[in-house]
Amino acid sequence: MTLPRKCSFSKLDTQCDIPPSYILSVIEKEEYLVGMSCLEHLEPIKYKIKKLQHNHSIPNGKIKIENIKMVSTNCIKGSQQDYEDVYSQRLRENF
């Protein structure tokens, strides 16, 4: 799943530029993703979620906060020559 690159917090039309560290969701029968937060804005976003729950704008379930687990890979980029070498090798193996 691709996640937003920025925290969900905004104030006076200015959005936080810090990458998120937490996924915030609400669990009430089902799980609903409601936001992403950096460490600095976790408490204000939790407060906003509780306020929205009180106003019945979002489900009144338990707020779940989950650390974002980064996964990285070492991508290998091949050239046209690499592709041709692999292709010819496979042809030799199959005949």
N, C-alpha and C positions, 0 to 999 in steps of 0.2 A: 504494500500500500504506500503510495506517495503521500507524504505529509507536507503541510504548509512550511515554508521556509522561515516564517516569522511568527512570533508570539501573537495571540489573539487580542491582547490588550491594546486599547486605544483610548486617548483622552483628548478632547478638543480637536477632533479630526486629525490627530497625529498618532500613527501606529508605531508600536514598539518594533524595532528592527532586529532585536536579539532572536537567535534561533530558539525554538521551543525545546524545553527539557521534559515537559509533562504532557500527557494526554488526559483531558478531563472528560468524563462521561457521567451520565445519570442512568442508574439501573432501576427500572420499575417494570417488571415483567420482562421487558427487553432492555438492551443497552443502547443508549443514545449518545453519540459523540456530540459534545457541546463546545469544546474549545481546546486550544493548545496554549501552554504557558511556559514562559521562562521562569527561572527561580525567583527573580525579583518581583514578578507580577502574580505569583501563585495565589497569595491571600486576597488581593483585590478581585481576581477572577472568581475565586470561590465565593466571595461576598456577593458578587453580581449574580452568580448562579442561584444562590439562596434567595436573593431578592426576586429573581425571575420565577422561581418556584413558588414563592409566597404570592405573587401576582397571577399564578396559574398560566404563565407564558410558556413554561417548559414542564415536563413531568416532575411530580413530587417524589422522586426516588432518592436512593442513596447516591451521594457523589463519590465517584471512583476516580482516584488519581493514580496514574501509572507512569513510571519512568519510561522515557523513550530509550529503546535499545538500538544503538547504531550498529548497522551491519555494513561492512565494506568488503569489497572484493578487489583482487588484482586483475583488472581487465587486461586481456591480451589482444592486441591489435595486430593483425597480420597484413602483409602486403599481398599484392597480386601474385608475386613469386611464391610466397608461402602457400597460397591457395592452390596454385598449379602443382607444387611439390606434393601436397597432400592428395590431390586428385589423382596424379600419376601413380603415387604409391598405392592408393586403393585399387586402381586399375590393375596394377601388377599383382596385387594380392588376390584378386578375384579371377585371374586367368592363369 
